Amino acid sequence: MSAAAGRWLLVVAATVLATGGAVLAPRVLRRMDSFHVQQVEVTGARYLSAPEAVAASGIGPTSSVFGNFDQWRAARLRHPLVQDVRITRRLPFTIVLQVTETRPLAFAQLPALRPVDARGRLLEIDPAREPLDLPLLAAAPGVVAGAVTDPAALRALAVLGRVAQLEPALFALTSEVTPLAEGVKLIVREPAGAQLLLPDAPAADQLHLLRLALADVQGERPNSAAVGEPRLRRIDARYREQIVVALTPNQSR
């Protein structure tokens, strides 16, 4: 065998050993007691307590910091309050869970008020610990396995989720959401009782124009409670090319 061929074989052998070592190292290390998890840090959680976050992941005192992250992550994602989670290790014995929580979006009446997210999942949030100011879902949704099943209610929640994501100021004004035969109705706090009508899949520009129309009406009629002063009754944004504003006389005395 030539010297060049010998060197080539040594390089191949070294590469195989390095690759195999990289694959086998975690399997070997996770069996060592010195790498057992002694501390778990949880970041990003507001509604979910740290003990709940750790317990649902399956991480325990006999787990290794070189354990199966994919398995822990999958277990963690099954919790309704968790939208995403990133798991990292800090040697020698710490696991860090970076949690992204799902957003509570509305109250569903079942018959007690329960917070739900945009996908209709019931969220276990203690109102005594975390007061919530959310719109009411004006529907009677059925619930199966901890989630809303009524298609109309889910449609309304999906629209409300887009409003919360794209126009948070408009979401903050919303006190009630109701599914309609065509589209969704929002009732806002200011002007009190005004209705905003949206399509089932509102585009970002439609929501933006709706918010601008509402701001214009509020700016033009700051004293709409005065006798005889027109007040906002409805803004219809279900049409792709226009916004329709309906006013009604104030009949207060």
Secondary structure, DSSP 8 states (H G I E B T S, - for coil): --HHHHHHHHHHHHHHHHHHHHHHHHHHHTT-GGGB--EEEEES-SSS-HHHHHHHHT--TT-BTTS-HHHHHHHHHTSTTEEEEEEEEETTTEEEEEEEE----EEEESSSEEEE-TT-BB----TTTS-----EE-S---EETTEE--HHHHHHHHHHHHHHHH-HHHHHHEEEEEE-SSSEEEEETTTTT-EEEE-SS--HHHHHHHHHHHHHHHHH-TTTTSTT-EEEEEEE--SSS--EEEEEE----
